[in-house]
């Protein structure tokens, strides 16, 4: 897989609508991602595991496949200023890292999907939380995350467009029979990263 510096070099050539965009890194030797679309109802299906694919509307398993080329195992949110693929359709299977690239800071922040640890410019940091005053190292106990999420939060205003306030990513896992969300937020006005955890 490409190093952090190699990813940054490629990211510097991306034209984004915002000062931040996501980057997904897949396993070595993976040249394209395939996104299934249900032949019956037309719904796109998000792939968590290519061996178990089903339509969200319960249709029979018949799909039309859409290919998206990877660049050295990477797909970025934008290419030539145009969105490549909506995150909600991005396959999670075979994805190894998921990043935010902050353009003005030339900073790469994200999550290692193999162990649940946060990554800051290539340095991995354990993800944890306190439960009933007891610290728990979440990432060291993580054997499988349930879902990866990424979305923008806007502050709405009366009679005008909303302000982009947070760009959020994270994963949901099960810990001590509870569902927990581990999250990385970027505060858009300051481009400052924040790490959060929440019991769901």
HELIX and SHEET records of a PDB file:
HELIX    1   1 UNK A    4  UNK A   11  1                                   8    
HELIX    2   2 UNK A   87  UNK A   89  5                                   3    
HELIX    3   3 UNK A  138  UNK A  141  1                                   4    
SHEET    1   A 6 UNK A  74  UNK A  76  0                                        
SHEET    2   A 6 UNK A  20  UNK A  26 -1                                        
SHEET    3   A 6 UNK A  95  UNK A 102 -1                                        
SHEET    4   A 6 UNK A 107  UNK A 112 -1                                        
SHEET    5   A 6 UNK A 118  UNK A 120 -1                                        
SHEET    6   A 6 UNK A 123  UNK A 125 -1                                        
SHEET    1   B 3 UNK A  44  UNK A  45  0                                        
SHEET    2   B 3 UNK A  32  UNK A  38 -1                                        
SHEET    3   B 3 UNK A  63  UNK A  69 -1                                        
SHEET    1   C 2 UNK A  78  UNK A  79  0                                        
SHEET    2   C 2 UNK A  82  UNK A  83 -1                                        
SHEET    1   D 2 UNK A 128  UNK A 131  0                                        
SHEET    2   D 2 UNK A 134  UNK A 137 -1                                        
SHEET    1   E 4 UNK A 147  UNK A 157  0                                        
SHEET    2   E 4 UNK A 160  UNK A 175 -1                                        
SHEET    3   E 4 UNK A 178  UNK A 187 -1                                        
SHEET    4   E 4 UNK A 192  UNK A 199 -1                                        
END                                                                             
